[in-house]
Amino acid sequence: DQMGGVFQLLDRWWYNSSRRYIRGNLTYEVPFFLTPYLRSWTKSVINERFYFGMLVMPGLNPYAEFGYGIGTKYFDIGVFLNNINGEFRDLGAKFTFHFN
């Protein structure tokens, strides 16, 4: 999974803005959570993932990111929502393709 363990919506400027930070990322993967209810449309879904990431540093206290994704044998797709200093700001998506 190319989406777990990293922040998807965090502006790259923040990565070099401080020498001190506390960071944590969690990914929970389950074979079927929501897709059994949509099985006629989602036959190729292998698993579903829930993403959570948190970053605490000067200027971002805290930054949190929440996501939901599905994986197939051909691609992964995820939708992410971030929360900066207690305010929801951005919604975004990421696609990754498998070339095996």
Number of C-alpha atoms within 10 A of each C-alpha: 12 11 18 19 15 17 22 22 19 17 8 10 7 12 10 7 12 10 8 9 12 9 15 13 15 14 17 11 16 13 14 15 11 11 17 13 10 9 12 9 10 13 11 12 19 15 17 21 22 18 22 21 20 19 18 16 16 12 12 15 13 18 21 25 24 20 21 18 21 22 21 16 13 12 14 22 19 21 17 20 18 24 19 17 14 12 11 13 11 13 15 12 14 14 13 14 13 9 7 5
